[in-house]
Amino acid sequence: MIFPKRKPSMTPGEALEFHQDALVVDSKMIVSQGTLYTKKMRESMAEWVKEGRLSRYEIQERLLEMEIQEIQNSPEAREQFLDFWERTGVTVGSSTYAGPHPPDGAFETAVRSLARGRATIDAMQDNLRLVLTAADLEQVYKDRVHGIIFDFQNTTHIGGDLSRLKVFHDMGLRIVQLTYNLRNLVGDGCTERYRTGLTYFGIEVVGRLNELNMLVDVSHCSQNVGWDAIQFSTSPVIVTHSASNSIAYHERGKDDDLAKAIADNGGYFGVAAIAGFLRNDTHATLDDFANHVEHLVNVMGIDHVGIGSDKCGPGPGTETMYEYPEEMGPFATSYLFNPNADLRSQPTGFDWTGFRPEHRLSDQHRMPDFDQPTDWPNITVKLAERGFNQEELRKLLGLNFLRVFKDVVG
């Protein structure tokens, strides 16, 4: 698809200054877990890999716990963590504390994960705040600090107990994605064999989220779950991180008619910066990302599109800043493309992520100009180069998300 060429609205230098001044909200930025990698953590990684007993998942869980301890006990670690945030230029990030998980133990895992998030915020004192309301978000921007919104990318963690949504809300949760890629009790994910809509239980979940003033997210959900969510939700429905199937088809993408319906009902669509979602080969750049943004603005209007980068570290997917050796990846989905992959790099038992080789998450699917969150300013530079003016950029970078957050969460 060819877009009419617009004159750049500012120079790259001006765009970088603008980025630092603007309210920037990343509606899917996993920056509160997996972004700190200290010397002590590197040494532990090397030791565990050499011993050969632990899987990649087990090492990651240990490093996540170690990350909290480092932030709590080391001024140098806190400075490193804050420097990472500062280099992104992002004011507030919506960060995931529950994702793909087998049904057994999902609730307990989510509770531990949220506890890590609270511990991180407490340790960072006033440099990092938990965002519970739109007023909190605006105050974070005014005070020139950083904020985290707690989100879930799955509802497996409530099991069949609707009352757990209130428990998680009281712990700070504000955004809930109804499914990950596969089927759960609520409905079907976008990579499931059959992709139907919400179950009767799922309709009840949407209703309870509405009562709690929590945002309903359909990013990883099937198209039919998206349509059902719009039908049954009394609040606007959002897509925190996805892409346009009209630009490059991907099972994780969304069709134009669904995107338009989300906008018509007051919703929001965050464009993901995952290379394999943006283009059907291995040559994606931020120009391809900008194509998705431009197309969705044309479909939905300038008031309903934002950025949900879905990045935590370098690589084809969300990743982390942890540096695994080649034999253990090196990236989270590397095993999908290696028939002789080390068993330590593979999931134990069934793979609940629901990603497969056709989903374009190989080691070659990377963007040279956006490979990790510290590349975030490049997005603003690219969108300014594509002609978005300052008013439009402020909406895309943060005001559109703030608007829907205020409308639903309050």
One Martini backbone bead per residue (centre of mass of N, CA, C, O) as a GRO file, in nm:
protein
  410
    1MET     BB    1   0.096   0.036   0.023
    2ILE     BB    2   0.040   0.377  -0.069
    3PHE     BB    3   0.131   0.684   0.070
    4PRO     BB    4   0.097   0.996   0.104
    5LYS     BB    5   0.327   1.242   0.092
    6ARG     BB    6   0.465   1.412   0.363
    7LYS     BB    7   0.586   1.663   0.525
    8PRO     BB    8   0.795   1.718   0.750
    9SER     BB    9   0.740   1.858   1.076
   10MET     BB   10   1.046   1.785   1.157
   11THR     BB   11   1.334   1.738   1.276
   12PRO     BB   12   1.509   1.508   1.442
   13GLY     BB   13   1.593   1.700   1.671
   14GLU     BB   14   1.309   1.810   1.728
   15ALA     BB   15   1.178   1.534   1.787
   16LEU     BB   16   1.348   1.466   2.037
   17GLU     BB   17   1.254   1.707   2.204
   18PHE     BB   18   0.955   1.642   2.190
   19HIS     BB   19   0.968   1.365   2.327
   20GLN     BB   20   1.072   1.476   2.607
   21ASP     BB   21   0.804   1.660   2.648
   22ALA     BB   22   0.605   1.448   2.612
   23LEU     BB   23   0.342   1.244   2.646
   24VAL     BB   24   0.435   0.898   2.703
   25VAL     BB   25   0.248   0.605   2.603
   26ASP     BB   26   0.286   0.258   2.658
   27SER     BB   27   0.048  -0.004   2.609
   28LYS     BB   28   0.323  -0.212   2.574
   29MET     BB   29   0.561  -0.216   2.841
   30ILE     BB   30   0.807  -0.443   2.965
   31VAL     BB   31   0.990  -0.254   3.196
   32SER     BB   32   0.957  -0.392   3.502
   33GLN     BB   33   1.063  -0.667   3.359
   34GLY     BB   34   1.383  -0.756   3.231
   35THR     BB   35   1.583  -0.476   3.226
   36LEU     BB   36   1.771  -0.581   3.447
   37TYR     BB   37   2.147  -0.634   3.414
   38THR     BB   38   2.376  -0.726   3.616
   39LYS     BB   39   2.671  -0.847   3.716
   40LYS     BB   40   2.548  -1.052   3.912
   41MET     BB   41   2.348  -1.175   3.703
   42ARG     BB   42   2.560  -1.268   3.499
   43GLU     BB   43   2.707  -1.463   3.687
   44SER     BB   44   2.464  -1.644   3.742
   45MET     BB   45   2.406  -1.727   3.457
   46ALA     BB   46   2.680  -1.868   3.402
   47GLU     BB   47   2.649  -2.077   3.628
   48TRP     BB   48   2.380  -2.212   3.538
   49VAL     BB   49   2.469  -2.294   3.256
   50LYS     BB   50   2.710  -2.470   3.340
   51GLU     BB   51   2.548  -2.676   3.511
   52GLY     BB   52   2.266  -2.762   3.337
   53ARG     BB   53   1.978  -2.779   3.510
   54LEU     BB   54   1.840  -2.532   3.391
   55SER     BB   55   1.605  -2.369   3.246
   56ARG     BB   56   1.513  -2.090   3.100
   57TYR     BB   57   1.269  -2.041   3.282
   58GLU     BB   58   1.415  -2.081   3.555
   59ILE     BB   59   1.618  -1.856   3.514
   60GLN     BB   60   1.418  -1.625   3.481
   61GLU     BB   61   1.287  -1.648   3.760
   62ARG     BB   62   1.548  -1.590   3.917
   63LEU     BB   63   1.609  -1.312   3.787
   64LEU     BB   64   1.352  -1.168   3.876
   65GLU     BB   65   1.415  -1.191   4.177
   66MET     BB   66   1.696  -1.058   4.160
   67GLU     BB   67   1.605  -0.786   4.053
   68ILE     BB   68   1.460  -0.696   4.309
   69GLN     BB   69   1.703  -0.717   4.502
   70GLU     BB   70   1.876  -0.510   4.355
   71ILE     BB   71   1.681  -0.268   4.379
   72GLN     BB   72   1.662  -0.278   4.695
   73ASN     BB   73   2.005  -0.291   4.757
   74SER     BB   74   2.103  -0.112   4.493
   75PRO     BB   75   2.188   0.194   4.377
   76GLU     BB   76   2.305   0.107   4.102
   77ALA     BB   77   2.053  -0.046   4.004
   78ARG     BB   78   1.857   0.191   4.019
   79GLU     BB   79   2.012   0.366   3.818
   80GLN     BB   80   1.997   0.167   3.578
   81PHE     BB   81   1.689   0.150   3.564
   82LEU     BB   82   1.635   0.457   3.524
   83ASP     BB   83   1.809   0.494   3.270
   84PHE     BB   84   1.637   0.321   3.087
   85TRP     BB   85   1.386   0.494   3.101
   86GLU     BB   86   1.510   0.764   3.008
   87ARG     BB   87   1.594   0.658   2.716
   88THR     BB   88   1.294   0.622   2.615
   89GLY     BB   89   1.085   0.866   2.700
   90VAL     BB   90   0.883   0.727   2.887
   91THR     BB   91   0.631   0.780   3.114
   92VAL     BB   92   0.419   0.535   3.051
   93GLY     BB   93   0.370   0.183   3.130
   94SER     BB   94   0.220  -0.111   3.025
   95SER     BB   95   0.245  -0.396   3.237
   96THR     BB   96   0.300  -0.741   3.259
   97TYR     BB   97   0.163  -1.000   3.515
   98ALA     BB   98   0.004  -1.187   3.295
   99GLY     BB   99   0.002  -1.481   3.092
  100PRO     BB  100   0.097  -1.749   2.974
  101HIS     BB  101  -0.068  -2.044   3.124
  102PRO     BB  102  -0.134  -2.286   3.303
  103PRO     BB  103  -0.393  -2.347   3.504
  104ASP     BB  104  -0.196  -2.438   3.699
  105GLY     BB  105  -0.097  -2.177   3.916
  106ALA     BB  106  -0.188  -1.895   3.801
  107PHE     BB  107  -0.273  -1.730   4.045
  108GLU     BB  108  -0.004  -1.741   4.202
  109THR     BB  109   0.171  -1.614   3.982
  110ALA     BB  110   0.025  -1.340   3.974
  111VAL     BB  111   0.073  -1.256   4.264
  112ARG     BB  112   0.383  -1.258   4.252
  113SER     BB  113   0.408  -1.054   4.021
  114LEU     BB  114   0.267  -0.814   4.161
  115ALA     BB  115   0.466  -0.806   4.396
  116ARG     BB  116   0.706  -0.723   4.224
  117GLY     BB  117   0.591  -0.458   4.126
  118ARG     BB  118   0.560  -0.326   4.407
  119ALA     BB  119   0.858  -0.356   4.490
  120THR     BB  120   0.975  -0.177   4.270
  121ILE     BB  121   0.825   0.082   4.339
  122ASP     BB  122   0.920   0.108   4.632
  123ALA     BB  123   1.232   0.113   4.568
  124MET     BB  124   1.204   0.376   4.367
  125GLN     BB  125   1.006   0.547   4.485
  126ASP     BB  126   0.937   0.853   4.318
  127ASN     BB  127   1.038   0.755   4.024
  128LEU     BB  128   0.802   0.532   4.068
  129ARG     BB  129   0.458   0.473   3.972
  130LEU     BB  130   0.137   0.385   4.037
  131VAL     BB  131  -0.129   0.356   3.805
  132LEU     BB  132  -0.490   0.405   3.880
  133THR     BB  133  -0.534   0.686   3.735
  134ALA     BB  134  -0.554   0.961   3.543
  135ALA     BB  135  -0.437   1.149   3.759
  136ASP     BB  136  -0.177   0.990   3.796
  137LEU     BB  137  -0.074   1.020   3.507
  138GLU     BB  138  -0.064   1.333   3.504
  139GLN     BB  139   0.130   1.361   3.750
  140VAL     BB  140   0.371   1.217   3.636
  141TYR     BB  141   0.416   1.426   3.413
  142LYS     BB  142   0.442   1.683   3.588
  143ASP     BB  143   0.688   1.544   3.768
  144ARG     BB  144   0.890   1.383   3.584
  145VAL     BB  145   0.825   1.080   3.589
  146HIS     BB  146   0.723   0.738   3.641
  147GLY     BB  147   0.488   0.483   3.510
  148ILE     BB  148   0.265   0.208   3.609
  149ILE     BB  149   0.062  -0.034   3.452
  150PHE     BB  150  -0.140  -0.292   3.533
  151ASP     BB  151  -0.139  -0.602   3.344
  152PHE     BB  152  -0.316  -0.847   3.155
  153GLN     BB  153  -0.283  -1.138   2.906
  154ASN     BB  154  -0.505  -1.292   3.085
  155THR     BB  155  -0.766  -1.522   3.250
  156THR     BB  156  -0.651  -1.784   3.384
  157HIS     BB  157  -0.594  -1.648   3.680
  158ILE     BB  158  -0.913  -1.684   3.773
  159GLY     BB  159  -1.043  -1.904   3.647
  160GLY     BB  160  -1.383  -1.953   3.786
  161ASP     BB  161  -1.334  -1.669   3.960
  162LEU     BB  162  -1.467  -1.356   3.969
  163SER     BB  163  -1.353  -1.242   4.247
  164ARG     BB  164  -1.052  -1.210   4.149
  165LEU     BB  165  -1.079  -0.937   4.009
  166LYS     BB  166  -1.094  -0.775   4.274
  167VAL     BB  167  -0.826  -0.861   4.387
  168PHE     BB  168  -0.657  -0.742   4.152
  169HIS     BB  169  -0.761  -0.456   4.169
  170ASP     BB  170  -0.653  -0.411   4.466
  171MET     BB  171  -0.346  -0.457   4.343
  172GLY     BB  172  -0.374  -0.261   4.053
  173LEU     BB  173  -0.545  -0.358   3.832
  174ARG     BB  174  -0.659  -0.222   3.486
  175ILE     BB  175  -0.583  -0.446   3.260
  176VAL     BB  176  -0.765  -0.692   3.046
  177GLN     BB  177  -0.697  -0.969   2.872
  178LEU     BB  178  -0.896  -1.226   2.774
  179THR     BB  179  -0.665  -1.349   2.590
  180TYR     BB  180  -0.453  -1.524   2.444
  181ASN     BB  181  -0.383  -1.736   2.184
  182LEU     BB  182  -0.560  -1.927   2.340
  183ARG     BB  183  -0.779  -2.108   2.501
  184ASN     BB  184  -1.030  -2.033   2.740
  185LEU     BB  185  -1.301  -1.965   2.947
  186VAL     BB  186  -1.373  -1.700   2.769
  187GLY     BB  187  -1.206  -1.783   2.493
  188ASP     BB  188  -1.050  -1.716   2.187
  189GLY     BB  189  -0.766  -1.710   2.027
  190CYS     BB  190  -0.571  -1.614   1.738
  191THR     BB  191  -0.417  -1.930   1.726
  192GLU     BB  192  -0.641  -2.107   1.719
  193ARG     BB  193  -0.810  -2.342   1.550
  194TYR     BB  194  -1.068  -2.216   1.675
  195ARG     BB  195  -1.249  -1.881   1.634
  196THR     BB  196  -1.437  -1.785   1.855
  197GLY     BB  197  -1.604  -1.649   2.106
  198LEU     BB  198  -1.765  -1.590   2.373
  199THR     BB  199  -1.853  -1.706   2.654
  200TYR     BB  200  -2.058  -1.696   2.915
  201PHE     BB  201  -1.829  -1.636   3.106
  202GLY     BB  202  -1.705  -1.405   2.938
  203ILE     BB  203  -1.943  -1.213   2.969
  204GLU     BB  204  -1.912  -1.190   3.277
  205VAL     BB  205  -1.628  -1.073   3.275
  206VAL     BB  206  -1.692  -0.813   3.126
  207GLY     BB  207  -1.900  -0.712   3.333
  208ARG     BB  208  -1.700  -0.700   3.573
  209LEU     BB  209  -1.500  -0.502   3.447
  210ASN     BB  210  -1.701  -0.273   3.423
  211GLU     BB  211  -1.766  -0.248   3.730
  212LEU     BB  212  -1.439  -0.194   3.788
  213ASN     BB  213  -1.309  -0.008   3.573
  214MET     BB  214  -1.186  -0.195   3.344
  215LEU     BB  215  -0.997  -0.275   3.081
  216VAL     BB  216  -1.072  -0.412   2.762
  217ASP     BB  217  -0.865  -0.655   2.601
  218VAL     BB  218  -0.804  -0.784   2.236
  219SER     BB  219  -0.523  -0.848   2.109
  220HIS     BB  220  -0.507  -1.189   2.126
  221CYS     BB  221  -0.774  -1.220   2.011
  222SER     BB  222  -1.019  -1.303   1.846
  223GLN     BB  223  -1.230  -1.151   1.642
  224ASN     BB  224  -1.490  -1.255   1.787
  225VAL     BB  225  -1.416  -1.152   2.064
  226GLY     BB  226  -1.408  -0.859   1.981
  227TRP     BB  227  -1.704  -0.835   1.896
  228ASP     BB  228  -1.827  -0.928   2.167
  229ALA     BB  229  -1.702  -0.712   2.345
  230ILE     BB  230  -1.850  -0.478   2.212
  231GLN     BB  231  -2.139  -0.581   2.265
  232PHE     BB  232  -2.109  -0.632   2.600
  233SER     BB  233  -1.976  -0.373   2.650
  234THR     BB  234  -2.008  -0.054   2.831
  235SER     BB  235  -1.719  -0.010   2.736
  236PRO     BB  236  -1.448   0.054   2.594
  237VAL     BB  237  -1.241  -0.105   2.364
  238ILE     BB  238  -0.909  -0.251   2.347
  239VAL     BB  239  -0.578  -0.227   2.183
  240THR     BB  240  -0.257  -0.240   2.297
  241HIS     BB  241  -0.128  -0.473   2.076
  242SER     BB  242  -0.095  -0.439   1.724
  243ALA     BB  243  -0.212  -0.482   1.380
  244SER     BB  244  -0.253  -0.461   1.028
  245ASN     BB  245  -0.392  -0.673   0.788
  246SER     BB  246  -0.372  -0.476   0.538
  247ILE     BB  247  -0.053  -0.464   0.542
  248ALA     BB  248  -0.005  -0.741   0.733
  249TYR     BB  249  -0.065  -1.053   0.770
  250HIS     BB  250  -0.177  -1.169   1.098
  251GLU     BB  251  -0.305  -1.337   1.364
  252ARG     BB  252  -0.233  -1.072   1.550
  253GLY     BB  253  -0.411  -0.912   1.387
  254LYS     BB  254  -0.638  -0.661   1.247
  255ASP     BB  255  -0.922  -0.573   1.113
  256ASP     BB  256  -1.080  -0.297   0.994
  257ASP     BB  257  -1.369  -0.340   1.107
  258LEU     BB  258  -1.280  -0.372   1.400
  259ALA     BB  259  -1.126  -0.109   1.433
  260LYS     BB  260  -1.369   0.073   1.369
  261ALA     BB  261  -1.552  -0.027   1.599
  262ILE     BB  262  -1.369   0.059   1.828
  263ALA     BB  263  -1.382   0.360   1.759
  264ASP     BB  264  -1.700   0.394   1.760
  265ASN     BB  265  -1.673   0.301   2.087
  266GLY     BB  266  -1.408   0.468   2.207
  267GLY     BB  267  -1.141   0.343   2.148
  268TYR     BB  268  -0.819   0.162   2.115
  269PHE     BB  269  -0.491   0.149   1.921
  270GLY     BB  270  -0.196  -0.027   1.957
  271VAL     BB  271   0.109  -0.029   1.800
  272ALA     BB  272   0.328  -0.268   1.717
  273ALA     BB  273   0.705  -0.344   1.731
  274ILE     BB  274   0.688  -0.621   1.556
  275ALA     BB  275   0.828  -0.730   1.281
  276GLY     BB  276   0.641  -0.987   1.205
  277PHE     BB  277   0.370  -0.803   1.206
  278LEU     BB  278   0.457  -0.578   0.968
  279ARG     BB  279   0.590  -0.814   0.790
  280ASN     BB  280   0.641  -1.097   0.548
  281ASP     BB  281   0.943  -1.050   0.630
  282THR     BB  282   1.299  -0.957   0.718
  283HIS     BB  283   1.261  -0.609   0.647
  284ALA     BB  284   1.186  -0.446   0.884
  285THR     BB  285   1.080  -0.114   0.972
  286LEU     BB  286   0.963   0.194   1.071
  287ASP     BB  287   0.810   0.227   0.806
  288ASP     BB  288   0.615  -0.005   0.858
  289PHE     BB  289   0.501   0.102   1.117
  290ALA     BB  290   0.393   0.368   0.991
  291ASN     BB  291   0.192   0.229   0.802
  292HIS     BB  292   0.007   0.129   1.026
  293VAL     BB  293  -0.058   0.397   1.150
  294GLU     BB  294  -0.175   0.539   0.902
  295HIS     BB  295  -0.398   0.336   0.841
  296LEU     BB  296  -0.545   0.351   1.119
  297VAL     BB  297  -0.607   0.650   1.100
  298ASN     BB  298  -0.786   0.622   0.846
  299VAL     BB  299  -0.992   0.422   0.986
  300MET     BB  300  -1.024   0.561   1.300
  301GLY     BB  301  -0.861   0.800   1.359
  302ILE     BB  302  -0.656   1.012   1.550
  303ASP     BB  303  -0.812   0.940   1.844
  304HIS     BB  304  -0.739   0.591   1.836
  305VAL     BB  305  -0.419   0.601   1.823
  306GLY     BB  306  -0.116   0.421   1.916
  307ILE     BB  307   0.140   0.282   2.136
  308GLY     BB  308   0.243  -0.084   2.153
  309SER     BB  309   0.539  -0.223   2.136
  310ASP     BB  310   0.623  -0.501   2.296
  311LYS     BB  311   0.896  -0.423   2.457
  312CYS     BB  312   1.219  -0.523   2.643
  313GLY     BB  313   1.413  -0.655   2.423
  314PRO     BB  314   1.616  -0.798   2.219
  315GLY     BB  315   1.450  -0.910   1.925
  316PRO     BB  316   1.155  -1.052   1.788
  317GLY     BB  317   1.024  -1.002   2.058
  318THR     BB  318   0.991  -0.900   2.364
  319GLU     BB  319   1.167  -1.004   2.580
  320THR     BB  320   1.491  -0.932   2.729
  321MET     BB  321   1.808  -0.835   2.882
  322TYR     BB  322   1.882  -1.115   2.885
  323GLU     BB  323   2.182  -1.318   2.816
  324TYR     BB  324   2.164  -1.579   2.625
  325PRO     BB  325   2.280  -1.845   2.500
  326GLU     BB  326   2.263  -2.009   2.209
  327GLU     BB  327   2.166  -2.289   2.342
  328MET     BB  328   1.915  -2.093   2.480
  329GLY     BB  329   1.848  -1.980   2.165
  330PRO     BB  330   1.855  -1.668   2.248
  331PHE     BB  331   1.549  -1.666   2.216
  332ALA     BB  332   1.227  -1.743   2.301
  333THR     BB  333   1.164  -1.860   1.977
  334SER     BB  334   1.406  -2.027   1.857
  335TYR     BB  335   1.305  -2.328   1.886
  336LEU     BB  336   1.098  -2.322   1.642
  337PHE     BB  337   1.370  -2.313   1.426
  338ASN     BB  338   1.504  -2.572   1.589
  339PRO     BB  339   1.524  -2.916   1.571
  340ASN     BB  340   1.798  -2.905   1.784
  341ALA     BB  341   1.708  -2.796   2.039
  342ASP     BB  342   1.759  -2.729   2.342
  343LEU     BB  343   1.574  -2.836   2.607
  344ARG     BB  344   1.619  -2.572   2.784
  345SER     BB  345   1.463  -2.381   2.555
  346GLN     BB  346   1.206  -2.538   2.618
  347PRO     BB  347   0.916  -2.625   2.694
  348THR     BB  348   0.739  -2.778   2.951
  349GLY     BB  349   0.553  -2.932   2.763
  350PHE     BB  350   0.315  -2.742   2.689
  351ASP     BB  351   0.261  -2.466   2.466
  352TRP     BB  352   0.098  -2.168   2.584
  353THR     BB  353   0.158  -1.942   2.369
  354GLY     BB  354   0.080  -2.023   2.047
  355PHE     BB  355   0.336  -2.027   1.888
  356ARG     BB  356   0.462  -2.045   1.549
  357PRO     BB  357   0.652  -2.038   1.269
  358GLU     BB  358   0.432  -1.857   1.104
  359HIS     BB  359   0.479  -1.594   1.314
  360ARG     BB  360   0.749  -1.442   1.277
  361LEU     BB  361   0.995  -1.526   1.533
  362SER     BB  362   1.271  -1.512   1.435
  363ASP     BB  363   1.599  -1.406   1.446
  364GLN     BB  364   1.540  -1.229   1.167
  365HIS     BB  365   1.298  -1.077   1.318
  366ARG     BB  366   1.413  -0.749   1.289
  367MET     BB  367   1.469  -0.410   1.393
  368PRO     BB  368   1.720  -0.181   1.358
  369ASP     BB  369   1.537   0.085   1.475
  370PHE     BB  370   1.372  -0.143   1.669
  371ASP     BB  371   1.488  -0.359   1.948
  372GLN     BB  372   1.432  -0.160   2.195
  373PRO     BB  373   1.319   0.071   2.421
  374THR     BB  374   1.566   0.278   2.368
  375ASP     BB  375   1.436   0.329   2.064
  376TRP     BB  376   1.177   0.507   2.094
  377PRO     BB  377   1.249   0.790   1.965
  378ASN     BB  378   1.234   0.683   1.666
  379ILE     BB  379   0.929   0.700   1.640
  380THR     BB  380   0.896   1.005   1.650
  381VAL     BB  381   1.080   1.067   1.415
  382LYS     BB  382   0.920   0.904   1.201
  383LEU     BB  383   0.642   1.046   1.231
  384ALA     BB  384   0.752   1.327   1.157
  385GLU     BB  385   0.860   1.243   0.878
  386ARG     BB  386   0.549   1.160   0.792
  387GLY     BB  387   0.382   1.446   0.897
  388PHE     BB  388   0.317   1.465   1.182
  389ASN     BB  389   0.203   1.676   1.393
  390GLN     BB  390   0.201   1.786   1.710
  391GLU     BB  391  -0.092   1.719   1.775
  392GLU     BB  392  -0.086   1.429   1.663
  393LEU     BB  393   0.152   1.324   1.832
  394ARG     BB  394   0.028   1.363   2.112
  395LYS     BB  395  -0.191   1.155   2.063
  396LEU     BB  396  -0.020   0.905   1.984
  397LEU     BB  397   0.178   0.910   2.243
  398GLY     BB  398  -0.084   0.970   2.484
  399LEU     BB  399  -0.375   1.109   2.472
  400ASN     BB  400  -0.546   0.868   2.375
  401PHE     BB  401  -0.501   0.692   2.620
  402LEU     BB  402  -0.590   0.889   2.837
  403ARG     BB  403  -0.882   0.911   2.746
  404VAL     BB  404  -0.967   0.607   2.789
  405PHE     BB  405  -0.875   0.586   3.080
  406LYS     BB  406  -1.067   0.803   3.185
  407ASP     BB  407  -1.338   0.682   3.082
  408VAL     BB  408  -1.302   0.405   3.250
  409VAL     BB  409  -1.126   0.439   3.521
  410GLY     BB  410  -1.094   0.769   3.616
   0.00000   0.00000   0.00000
